[in-house]
């Protein structure tokens, strides 16, 4: 049967499965026990809308157990136990994923609102939701690992969870990109400046100051470079992860490297960054290059 038809078919199929359950099931304690577990799942208002296909399979397996006899009964019991377990784990995992999605949507909406009205309060709430979503995601991952204990019997659940994990990772990456875009827009709006282009490598997000940031043979920043550093500082503080951010300023010049790195640090501090979070490094070399590396936890 096509999976596309399952949402409409499953309620009727579940009702039919209840109707044709063998009368002698009450005499089989395993059938009663597994049936009670499935009934409890179906009575849970927070879970009974999830895993309908797996619950149908579990109900069919319990019916098969009720009719099994002799040598067939141990195998039927094993299958019924696993089907009920699959139904329970699938329902919880799907319910948890829906909650993660809801929290991510709320967090995105709060970030947009933060850029318009009360950025500090909204970012604090967004961080709380991020941590809560992370806890939910970790719980979903724990369920996935638990399901791998019986790889043969749980192949269907494993496949489903891999799909969920991939979609979740894509949504989280998209949320991070949206957050960075909002932080960039907020920083440029607040300071009236323009962030330099950046790239990401194994150190973090790297901003490279233009070659005209310092005068020839000088260690003091030009007016435009001062504005750029102020905008970078505002961008770091606009990130919801700002409490865990560190900045590494690296300058390379034959004679003025350390003094130039310190000048950039002073400009970042003047823009609102805590001095303890800014590390400077001066390297002697022929290349005239100054980088600001933003490192997030």
C-alpha positions in Angstrom: 0.0 0.0 0.0 1.3 3.5 -0.9 2.6 5.5 2.1 0.7 8.5 0.7 -2.6 6.7 1.6 -1.6 5.8 5.1 -2.9 8.9 7.0 -6.5 8.4 5.7 -6.3 4.6 6.0 -4.8 4.1 9.5 -7.7 5.3 11.7 -10.1 2.8 10.0 -7.5 0.1 10.1 -6.8 0.6 13.8 -10.6 0.5 14.6 -10.9 -2.8 12.6 -7.9 -4.2 14.4 -9.6 -3.6 17.8 -12.9 -5.1 16.5 -11.4 -8.4 15.3 -9.1 -9.0 18.3 -9.5 -12.7 19.4 -11.9 -13.3 22.3 -9.4 -15.5 24.0 -6.7 -12.7 24.2 -7.6 -12.1 27.8 -6.4 -15.6 28.6 -2.9 -14.7 27.3 -1.0 -12.5 29.9 1.5 -11.4 27.2 -1.3 -10.3 24.9 -3.0 -8.4 27.8 0.3 -6.8 28.9 1.2 -5.6 25.4 -2.3 -4.5 24.6 -2.3 -2.4 27.8 0.9 -0.7 26.8 -0.5 0.1 23.4 -3.8 1.3 24.8 -1.9 3.6 27.2 0.0 5.1 24.3 -3.2 5.6 22.3 -4.9 7.2 25.3 -2.1 9.7 25.8 -3.3 13.0 24.2 0.2 14.2 23.7 1.3 11.1 21.8 -1.7 9.5 20.2 -1.4 11.6 17.0 2.0 10.2 16.2 3.3 6.9 15.0 -0.1 5.7 13.7 1.5 3.3 11.2 3.7 1.8 13.8 0.8 1.5 16.2 -1.2 -0.4 13.5 1.8 -2.7 13.0 2.0 -3.3 16.8 -1.8 -4.0 17.0 -1.5 -6.5 14.2 1.5 -8.2 15.9 -0.5 -8.5 19.2 -3.4 -10.1 17.3 -0.9 -12.5 15.7 0.5 -13.3 19.1 -3.0 -14.0 20.4 -3.5 -16.6 17.6 -0.1 -18.1 17.8 0.5 -21.5 19.4 3.2 -24.0 19.9 6.6 -23.2 18.4 5.4 -20.1 16.7 4.5 -18.4 19.9 8.0 -17.3 21.0 8.7 -15.7 17.7 5.3 -14.0 17.7 5.9 -12.7 21.2 9.3 -11.3 20.2 7.8 -9.5 17.2 4.9 -8.1 19.2 7.3 -6.9 22.0 9.4 -5.1 19.4 6.5 -3.6 17.5 5.0 -2.1 20.6 8.5 -0.7 21.6 8.8 0.7 18.0 5.4 2.4 18.3 6.3 3.9 21.7 9.7 5.2 20.6 8.4 6.5 17.3 5.5 8.4 19.0 7.8 10.0 21.5 10.5 10.9 19.0 7.9 12.5 16.6 6.3 14.4 19.5 9.6 15.6 20.6 10.6 16.6 17.1 7.4 18.6 16.8 8.2 20.4 20.0 11.8 21.1 18.8 10.3 22.6 15.6 7.9 24.7 17.6 10.6 26.0 19.8 12.8 26.8 16.8 10.0 28.8 15.2 9.4 30.7 18.4 13.1 31.5 18.7 13.3 32.8 15.1 10.3 35.0 15.7 11.8 36.4 18.9 15.1 37.2 17.1 13.2 39.1 14.4 11.3 41.0 17.0 14.6 41.6 18.9 16.0 43.5 15.9 13.1 45.9 16.0 12.2 46.6 19.6 13.9 45.3 22.7 17.0 43.3 21.5 18.5 42.6 24.9 15.4 41.1 26.5 14.4 39.1 23.3 17.9 37.7 22.9 17.8 36.4 26.5 14.5 34.7 25.8 15.8 33.3 22.5 18.9 31.8 24.3 16.6 30.1 26.8 14.6 28.6 24.0 17.8 27.6 22.2 19.0 25.7 25.3 15.6 24.1 25.8 15.6 23.1 22.1 19.1 21.7 22.5 17.9 19.6 25.5 15.0 18.3 23.5 17.3 17.5 20.6 19.7 15.6 23.0 16.7 13.6 24.3 15.7 12.8 20.8 19.2 11.6 20.1 19.2 9.5 23.2 16.1 7.8 22.0 17.8 7.2 18.7 20.8 5.6 20.3 18.5 3.5 22.5 16.7 2.2 19.5 20.0 0.9 18.0 20.3 -1.7 20.8 18.3 -4.1 18.6 19.5 -3.2 15.1 17.6 -5.9 13.3 14.2 -5.4 14.9 14.5 -1.5 14.9 15.6 -0.9 11.3 12.4 1.0 10.5 12.8 3.3 13.5 16.5 3.9 12.7 15.7 5.0 9.1 13.0 7.4 10.3 15.3 8.9 12.9 18.1 9.5 10.5 15.7 11.4 8.3 14.6 13.5 11.3 18.2 14.2 12.3 19.1 15.4 8.8 16.1 17.7 8.6 16.8 19.0 12.1 20.5 19.7 11.3 19.4 21.6 8.2 16.9 23.7 10.2 19.4 24.5 12.9 22.0 25.6 10.3 19.4 27.7 8.7 18.5 29.2 12.1 22.1 30.0 12.7 22.4 31.7 9.3 19.3 33.8 10.0 20.7 34.7 13.4 24.0 35.9 11.9 22.2 37.9 9.3 20.0 39.6 11.9 23.1 40.3 14.1 24.9 41.8 11.1 21.9 44.0 10.1 21.4 45.1 13.7 25.1 46.0 14.1 25.2 48.0 10.9 21.9 49.7 11.8 23.0 50.7 15.3 26.5 51.9 14.3 25.7 53.3 10.9 28.9 51.5 9.7 29.6 48.6 7.4 31.0 45.2 8.3 33.9 44.0 6.2 33.5 40.8 4.3 34.2 37.7 6.3 35.0 34.0 5.9 34.9 31.0 8.2 37.8 28.6 8.9 38.8 26.4 11.8 39.6 29.5 13.9 36.0 30.9 13.6 34.6 33.9 11.6 37.5 35.9 10.2 37.2 39.7 9.3 40.1 41.2 7.4 40.6 44.9 7.8 41.4 46.8 4.6 44.9 47.7 3.7 44.1 51.4 4.2 43.2 50.9 7.9 46.5 52.3 9.0 48.6 55.0 7.6 52.0 54.2 6.1 54.4 53.5 9.0 51.6 54.2 11.6 49.9 52.2 14.3 46.8 54.3 14.7 43.5 53.4 13.0 42.0 55.6 10.3 38.5 57.1 10.9 36.9 54.5 8.5 38.8 51.7 10.3 37.6 53.0 13.7 34.0 52.8 12.4 34.6 49.3 11.0 35.9 48.1 14.4 33.0 49.6 16.2 30.6 47.8 13.8 32.5 44.5 14.4 32.1 45.0 18.2 28.4 45.6 17.8 28.0 42.5 15.6 29.7 40.3 18.3 27.4 41.7 21.0 24.3 41.3 18.8 24.9 37.5 18.7 22.8 35.5 21.1 25.9 33.5 21.9 27.8 36.7 22.8 28.5 35.6 26.4 30.8 32.8 25.1 32.5 34.8 22.3 36.2 35.5 22.3 38.0 37.7 19.7 41.6 37.3 18.5 43.2 40.3 16.8 46.2 39.4 14.7 48.4 41.9 12.9 51.4 41.2 10.6 53.9 43.9 9.9 57.7 44.1 10.0 57.7 46.7 12.8 54.3 47.8 13.9 52.4 44.4 14.3 51.9 44.5 18.1 50.9 48.1 18.3 48.5 47.8 15.4 46.8 44.7 17.0 46.5 46.7 20.2 45.0 49.6 18.4 42.3 47.4 16.9 41.7 45.9 20.4 41.2 49.4 21.9 38.7 50.2 19.1 36.7 47.0 19.8 36.7 47.8 23.5 35.5 51.4 22.8 32.7 49.8 20.8 31.4 47.9 23.9 33.4 44.7 24.1 35.0 43.5 27.3 38.7 43.9 27.2 39.2 40.5 28.8 37.6 38.8 25.8 40.0 40.4 23.2 43.4 38.8 22.7 46.0 40.5 20.5 48.9 38.9 18.6 51.5 40.7 16.6 53.7 38.8 14.1 56.7 40.1 12.3 56.4 39.6 8.5 56.4 41.2 5.1 52.6 41.0 4.7 50.6 44.0 5.9 47.5 42.2 7.1 45.2 42.6 10.1 42.5 40.1 11.0 39.8 40.0 13.6 38.8 36.4 14.4 35.5 35.9 16.2 35.5 32.6 18.1 32.2 31.2 19.5 31.7 28.3 21.8 
